[in-house]
Amino acid sequence: MKAYIVKSIGTADQLQLVDIEKPVAANNEVVIKTKAISINPVDAKTRDGRGVYNWIKDENPLILGWDISGEVTESKSPLFKVGDEVFGMVNFPGHGKVYAEYVVAKADELTLKPSNINHEEAAAATLAPLTVWQVMVDNAGIKAGQRVLIHGASGGVGHYATQIARHLGAYVIGVSSEKNKDFVLANGAHEHVEYNDLSKLNELTNIDFVLDAVGEKDITELSKPVVRGGKIISIVRGNISEEEQAHAKSKDIEAKFVLVKSSGNDMGTIAGLLQKKIIKSHIFQVFDFEQMADAHRQIETGRTVGKVVVKVQ
Ligand SMILES: NC(=O)c1ccc[n+]([C@@H]2O[C@H](COP(=O)([O-])OP(=O)(O)OC[C@H]3O[C@@H](n4cnc5c(N)ncnc54)[C@H](OP(=O)(O)O)[C@@H]3O)[C@@H](O)[C@H]2O)c1
């Protein structure tokens, strides 16, 4: 089968399409014929030696990718049978090996693809909305009526975050550039703030929860509009300093970094939201499998609106 390996860490040119053995399923695993893959910033970061590179650098060959939608061709699990259409985030933050025509995955990291969406929309709705669910529900426990501020509201994570926060009953304020204002509002934000409009940003108050999906502001800056007892979760700043923590604590604010983890249970929840049209994937651009390097170059612009997807077969 065809798969992309990382020749050595560096630019998108390091992605090399090669022929390797098709994987086989062990107990409680399935083999999936890949239909679509979604591309995340962590794919490009890992390719150039950041992201989760240090955790998987000894794997050989190194095959990037975690987000898949496809069809089960072999099953050693009671959860799925051959022919089932499934989607999920495979083995994150480990070695996902999704940039391939066939992928082996733990069955309990997957769920059935809703019949009302295609494989591209399903592949998109894996790592990004899983992150939002684990952040907003499991970690922040967002309640109806709370005021939620989302930095990076137009991106892959942000556009699901806006929809999910709205679904949870929050009052949602989305921050993005002016050109993406209509998109952010269309996803359900009650208010939009342009990120260069410092006076409007400084006027914000009474925020119960901040999602930082950008990483440019430190916790001290992010905490300015947050109420006592409020929460800040950054999915980008893995290195919150003791000084930032002390500042947050002095204002009775909880600040932390959260890293998404594979979960078939959470994927089941996401599938339900997609099935009921409570959330929808916005696909910015679909690339062919042969254009993987171009898909990486797009995600590296930092200007993607919604998700980048690669179609496989
Ligand atoms: N910890 C975790 O588990 C986890 C999970 C998922 C993602 N992440 C990280 O979260 C970050 C976002 O991921 P993503 O998939 O959403 O990326 P993405 O799709 O590439 O985000 C692109 C979006 O970011 C917006 N943006 C750029 N600078 C901004 C700013 N200063 N203020 C507000 N918006 C800004 C852009 O909007 P404009 O074009 O309008 O500027 C664009 O729409 C990445 O660093 C990623 O690695 C972490």
The ligand as an ORCA input file, in Angstrom:
! r2SCAN-3c Opt
* xyz 0 1
  N      -3.637     20.805     23.008
  C      -4.375     20.122     22.111
  O      -4.848     19.011     22.379
  C      -4.624     20.758     20.764
  C      -5.634     20.230     19.946
  C      -5.906     20.864     18.735
  C      -5.161     21.974     18.336
  N      -4.174     22.437     19.148
  C      -3.409     23.645     18.764
  O      -4.327     24.721     18.722
  C      -3.936     25.648     17.719
  C      -5.122     25.909     16.797
  O      -5.411     24.734     16.073
  P      -6.379     24.806     14.806
  O      -6.520     23.444     14.257
  O      -7.592     25.548     15.147
  O      -5.451     25.713     13.836
  P      -5.830     26.435     12.482
  O      -7.061     25.845     11.898
  O      -4.603     26.469     11.637
  O      -6.152     27.937     12.961
  C      -6.189     28.897     11.976
  C      -7.033     30.051     12.459
  O      -6.338     30.751     13.492
  C      -6.776     32.096     13.415
  N      -5.840     33.013     14.064
  C      -4.530     33.181     13.785
  N      -4.018     34.123     14.612
  C      -5.035     34.541     15.411
  C      -5.150     35.489     16.475
  N      -4.107     36.208     16.867
  N      -6.358     35.629     17.085
  C      -7.425     34.911     16.694
  N      -7.387     34.010     15.675
  C      -6.210     33.831     15.062
  C      -6.863     32.361     11.930
  O      -7.843     33.356     11.769
  P      -7.597     34.604     10.809
  O      -7.323     34.067      9.431
  O      -8.899     35.309     10.960
  O      -6.402     35.338     11.358
  C      -7.307     31.019     11.340
  O      -8.693     30.981     11.023
  C      -2.717     25.059     17.043
  O      -1.548     25.601     17.629
  C      -2.804     23.585     17.382
  O      -1.566     22.895     17.348
  C      -3.882     21.850     20.342
*
